[in-house]
């Protein structure tokens, strides 16, 4: 593989939509490379955060970070905040990564938002047990929503349109399909990136399947007041309609969450 691109494979989100699982699965393939963990400049070895945290360091910093020890390997940058880069930033990404394959996992907007708030609650409470925390519709909850950038992360249709202007072969996956058949979902993503598993030996294929079956970054199931859920549902409803019109995808997680309130 040539080094015409700094990153060969980009996953741009969505946050709380199995991006860590996908990175974990890709990392089991012998043809890929994950950059070293340079926290706090990066988020582990998964998220380079070039355009939101590290742009001031310049493109050469990104190229050095992303370059594999073996130029024949495909380098990974799975940063969910890239989903809502603006058109100029995506053009810059295309210049740095002209041949990159791009993957975008979409999750039910309400379910994704609730999971994002739970993640921020983990940080705020230092991973308090689920039974000790219940979120109420108050100022603290609304501030947590604001800092979570729920609209930007959930604006799937607009994000897809911007990215497809530069990367028309963007692969869009449904979180619910990945949960239902993770092995097939992982292999579909690998195939899209030219990383077929068919030529690998049985042990390596078994390792890929074992990685696919894992759950990664599971947050405690903190409870929410009904007002919190209904607030988020109302805020995000336009994104349901826009996403279905843009992609034809449908989601079921949110409906189940709302039904459980009644």
C-alpha positions as CSV (number, residue, x, y, z in Angstrom):
1,X,0.0,0.0,0.0
2,X,1.4,3.4,-1.0
3,X,1.6,6.3,1.4
4,X,-0.4,8.6,-0.7
5,X,-2.7,9.0,2.3
6,X,-1.7,9.7,5.8
7,X,-4.6,7.6,7.1
8,X,-5.8,4.7,4.9
9,X,-9.1,4.0,6.8
10,X,-11.2,6.7,8.6
11,X,-14.2,6.0,10.8
12,X,-16.0,9.2,11.4
13,X,-18.6,8.0,13.9
14,X,-21.1,8.1,15.1
15,X,-20.0,8.4,18.7
16,X,-21.5,5.7,20.8
17,X,-22.2,3.6,17.7
18,X,-19.7,0.8,18.0
19,X,-16.7,2.7,16.7
20,X,-14.5,1.3,19.4
21,X,-15.8,-2.2,18.6
22,X,-15.0,-1.6,14.9
23,X,-11.5,-0.4,15.7
24,X,-10.9,-3.4,18.0
25,X,-12.1,-5.7,15.2
26,X,-10.0,-4.1,12.5
27,X,-6.9,-4.3,14.8
28,X,-7.1,-8.1,14.6
29,X,-6.4,-8.0,10.9
30,X,-2.7,-8.5,10.0
31,X,-3.0,-5.8,7.3
32,X,-3.7,-2.9,9.5
33,X,-1.8,-0.6,11.9
34,X,-3.0,1.5,14.8
35,X,-0.8,4.5,15.8
36,X,0.8,4.5,19.3
37,X,-1.2,5.9,22.2
38,X,-0.1,9.5,22.6
39,X,-2.6,10.6,25.3
40,X,-3.5,13.4,25.9
41,X,-2.7,14.4,22.3
42,X,-4.7,11.5,21.1
43,X,-7.5,9.4,22.6
44,X,-5.8,6.1,23.1
45,X,-4.5,4.5,19.8
46,X,-7.9,4.9,18.2
47,X,-8.7,8.6,17.8
48,X,-6.1,11.0,16.4
49,X,-8.4,14.1,16.8
50,X,-6.3,15.9,14.2
51,X,-8.9,18.4,13.1
52,X,-10.4,19.2,16.5
53,X,-7.5,18.9,18.9
54,X,-4.2,18.8,16.9
55,X,-4.7,20.9,13.8
56,X,-2.2,23.5,15.1
57,X,0.5,20.8,15.0
58,X,0.3,20.8,11.2
59,X,-0.1,18.1,8.5
60,X,3.5,16.7,8.9
61,X,2.6,15.9,12.6
62,X,-0.4,13.9,11.4
63,X,1.6,12.2,8.6
64,X,4.2,11.1,11.1
65,X,1.6,9.9,13.7
66,X,-0.3,7.9,11.1
67,X,2.6,6.3,9.2
68,X,2.9,2.6,9.9
69,X,6.2,1.0,10.7
70,X,5.6,-1.1,7.6
71,X,4.3,0.9,4.7
72,X,2.4,-2.1,3.4
73,X,-0.1,-1.8,6.3
74,X,-3.2,0.3,6.3
75,X,-3.3,3.0,9.1
76,X,-6.4,3.7,11.1
77,X,-7.9,6.9,12.4
78,X,-11.3,6.3,14.1
79,X,-12.3,9.8,15.4
80,X,-16.1,10.2,15.8
81,X,-15.8,14.0,15.9
82,X,-14.8,14.0,12.3
83,X,-18.4,13.4,11.3
84,X,-19.3,17.0,11.6
85,X,-16.2,18.6,10.1
86,X,-17.2,21.4,7.8
87,X,-16.7,21.4,4.0
88,X,-13.3,23.1,4.2
89,X,-12.0,20.7,6.8
90,X,-13.2,17.7,4.7
91,X,-11.5,19.1,1.7
92,X,-8.3,19.3,3.7
93,X,-8.8,15.7,4.9
94,X,-9.2,14.7,1.2
95,X,-5.9,16.4,0.4
96,X,-4.1,14.5,3.2
97,X,-6.0,11.3,2.7
98,X,-6.9,11.2,-1.0
99,X,-7.3,7.4,-1.2
100,X,-8.7,6.7,2.2
101,X,-11.8,4.6,2.8
102,X,-14.3,6.2,5.1
103,X,-16.9,4.4,7.3
104,X,-19.8,6.0,9.1
105,X,-21.9,4.0,11.6
106,X,-25.4,5.4,12.2
107,X,-27.4,4.7,15.4
108,X,-30.9,5.5,16.4
109,X,-30.6,9.2,17.3
110,X,-32.4,9.0,20.6
111,X,-30.5,5.8,21.7
112,X,-27.2,7.3,20.7
113,X,-27.9,10.6,22.6
114,X,-28.8,8.7,25.8
115,X,-25.7,6.6,25.5
116,X,-23.6,9.8,25.0
117,X,-25.1,11.3,28.1
118,X,-24.4,8.1,30.0
119,X,-20.7,8.3,28.8
120,X,-20.4,11.8,30.1
121,X,-22.0,10.8,33.4
122,X,-19.4,8.1,33.7
123,X,-16.7,10.8,33.4
124,X,-18.5,13.2,35.8
125,X,-19.2,10.6,38.5
126,X,-15.9,8.7,38.1
127,X,-17.7,5.6,36.9
128,X,-20.4,5.5,39.6
129,X,-22.5,2.2,39.7
130,X,-25.7,2.4,37.7
131,X,-27.9,2.0,40.7
132,X,-26.5,5.1,42.4
133,X,-27.2,7.6,39.6
134,X,-30.6,8.7,38.1
135,X,-30.6,11.7,35.7
136,X,-33.3,14.3,36.1
137,X,-34.4,17.0,33.8
138,X,-32.5,19.9,35.5
139,X,-29.8,22.4,34.7
140,X,-27.1,19.8,35.1
141,X,-28.7,17.5,32.6
142,X,-29.2,20.3,30.1
143,X,-25.6,21.4,30.5
144,X,-24.5,17.8,29.9
145,X,-26.5,17.7,26.7
146,X,-24.9,21.0,25.6
147,X,-21.4,19.7,26.1
148,X,-22.2,16.5,24.3
149,X,-22.8,18.2,21.0
150,X,-25.9,16.1,20.5
151,X,-27.1,17.9,17.4
152,X,-23.8,17.8,15.6
153,X,-23.2,14.1,16.4
154,X,-26.8,13.3,15.3
155,X,-27.0,15.3,12.1
156,X,-26.4,12.2,10.0
157,X,-28.0,13.4,6.8
158,X,-26.1,16.7,6.6
159,X,-22.8,15.0,7.6
160,X,-23.2,12.3,4.9
161,X,-23.8,14.9,2.2
162,X,-20.7,16.9,3.1
163,X,-18.5,13.8,3.3
164,X,-19.8,12.3,0.1
165,X,-18.9,15.4,-1.8
166,X,-15.2,14.3,-1.3
167,X,-15.6,10.6,-0.6
168,X,-18.5,9.4,-2.7
169,X,-17.9,5.8,-1.7
170,X,-18.4,6.5,2.0
171,X,-19.7,3.3,3.6
172,X,-22.8,3.8,5.8
173,X,-23.6,1.1,8.3
174,X,-26.6,0.6,10.6
175,X,-25.6,0.1,14.3
176,X,-28.6,-2.3,14.7
177,X,-27.3,-4.5,11.8
178,X,-23.9,-4.7,13.5
179,X,-25.4,-5.7,16.8
180,X,-27.6,-8.3,15.1
181,X,-24.7,-9.9,13.2
182,X,-21.4,-8.5,14.3
183,X,-19.3,-11.0,12.4
184,X,-21.0,-10.2,9.1
185,X,-20.8,-6.5,9.8
186,X,-17.1,-6.5,10.6
187,X,-16.3,-8.5,7.5
188,X,-18.4,-6.1,5.3
189,X,-16.4,-3.2,6.7
190,X,-13.1,-5.0,6.1
191,X,-14.1,-5.9,2.6
192,X,-15.0,-2.3,1.8
193,X,-11.4,-1.4,2.9
194,X,-9.8,-4.0,0.7
195,X,-9.0,-6.2,3.8
196,X,-10.7,-9.4,2.9
197,X,-10.4,-12.2,5.4
198,X,-10.8,-15.0,2.9
199,X,-7.1,-15.4,2.3
200,X,-6.2,-15.6,6.1
201,X,-5.6,-18.9,7.9
202,X,-8.2,-20.5,10.2
203,X,-6.5,-19.2,13.4
204,X,-6.6,-15.6,12.2
205,X,-10.2,-15.8,11.0
206,X,-11.1,-17.3,14.4
207,X,-9.4,-14.3,16.1
208,X,-11.4,-11.9,13.9
209,X,-14.6,-13.6,14.7
210,X,-13.8,-13.6,18.4
211,X,-13.1,-9.8,18.3
212,X,-16.4,-9.3,16.5
213,X,-18.3,-11.0,19.3
214,X,-16.9,-8.7,22.0
215,X,-18.7,-5.7,23.4
216,X,-16.4,-2.7,23.9
217,X,-16.9,0.4,26.1
218,X,-20.2,-0.6,27.7
219,X,-21.5,2.2,30.1
220,X,-23.6,1.7,33.2
221,X,-27.3,1.8,32.5
222,X,-28.0,5.0,34.4
223,X,-31.7,5.8,34.5
224,X,-33.4,8.9,33.1
225,X,-36.5,10.8,34.0
226,X,-39.2,10.5,31.3
227,X,-38.9,14.3,30.8
228,X,-35.2,13.8,29.8
229,X,-36.1,11.1,27.2
230,X,-39.0,13.1,25.8
231,X,-36.8,16.2,25.6
232,X,-34.2,14.4,23.6
233,X,-36.7,12.7,21.4
234,X,-38.3,16.0,20.4
235,X,-35.0,17.7,19.8
236,X,-33.7,14.8,17.6
237,X,-36.9,13.9,15.7
238,X,-36.0,16.0,12.6
239,X,-32.9,13.9,12.3
240,X,-34.9,10.7,12.2
241,X,-36.8,12.0,9.2
242,X,-33.8,13.5,7.5
243,X,-31.7,10.4,7.9
244,X,-34.4,8.1,6.5
245,X,-34.9,10.4,3.5
246,X,-31.1,10.5,2.9
247,X,-30.2,6.8,3.5
248,X,-33.4,4.8,3.7
249,X,-32.2,3.4,7.0
250,X,-34.7,2.8,9.8
251,X,-34.1,2.5,13.5
252,X,-35.9,0.6,16.3
253,X,-34.0,1.4,19.5
254,X,-35.7,4.7,20.1
255,X,-39.2,3.4,19.7
256,X,-38.5,0.7,22.3
257,X,-37.2,3.3,24.7
258,X,-40.2,5.4,24.3
259,X,-42.6,2.5,24.6
260,X,-40.9,1.5,27.9
261,X,-41.9,4.9,29.3
262,X,-45.6,4.2,29.0
